Amino acid sequence: MTSLSLARIDATRSLRQRLAGFVALTKPRIVELLLVTTLPTMIVAAHGLPPAGLVLATLAGGTLAAGGANAINMFIDRDIDAVMQRTAQRPLVTGVVGPREALAFAVGLEVAAFAVLWGLVDLLSAVLALGATLFYVFVYTLWLKRTSVQNIVIGGAAGAVPVLVGWAAVRDSIGLAPMLLFALIFVWTPPHFWALAFRYRDDYRSVDVPMMPAVAPLDRVARRIFAYSLAVVAVSLGFGWAAGTGIVYWVAAAGTGAVFVALAGRLLARPDEARAMRLFHWSITYVTLLFAAMAVDQLVRL
């Protein structure tokens, strides 16, 4: 193989690594979870399937907005990401992507998100998405994350906004039902994130980030998680009442909620990493199943 061929292979590999680095900046798994909540919300708001163009534009705008917010978060947190074991392979730590280009990329995504949502959806959706980004960056990342044990409790509100974006995309307004969906994700976020933080509490201690499992006794954290799990189920049932959902949703909400509370109860009985991680994984499954049931419930009643 010639030196020219080897150089081309190296260049191709380098390009792929950089592209993968830019994708990683957006935290695709988090974006995916946000989209899981947006589409079913649109189906409920429309009492059926919304126009395909509206769905695609809303999901595209939401993806760009969430990806940009996550990239800004990585730009700001690159100092502590280099210390924490969980985040040591992020692109700004490894040097695959530079700080300036990461910030430019993030801002570009936010500008594109606002343009897509305003131009193809409506102004309310665009403003809500931008507001979520500003809240996530300035309130959570720059202020609360490194200073308050309530960081994820308050800052998690940003992750609850996509349901409002989805509803506004269809209705161009916000009412009780979408606000209860917002509340559902809001109260779901602390037990979801604290359960994960059980495993990485030493990481947070190493960088002086006061995530609750890193600074409070684990039995106290487990009590908080259990209380929030009860709130999650209560709000999910409240949404069912406000939105006038059918039997599919009610069965799913009761069944998945019972598992959520049961796993939180097991963690309360013995607060350890293994039980916390089981709750963490179920919390993702819970949201996926609940919102899927929400959509199916609406569609089978057409």
Summary of the structure (lengths in Angstrom):
residues: 302
radius of gyration: 20.3
end to end distance: 62.8
largest distance: 69.5
contacts: 1085
relative contact order: 0.11
helix: 84%
strand: 0%
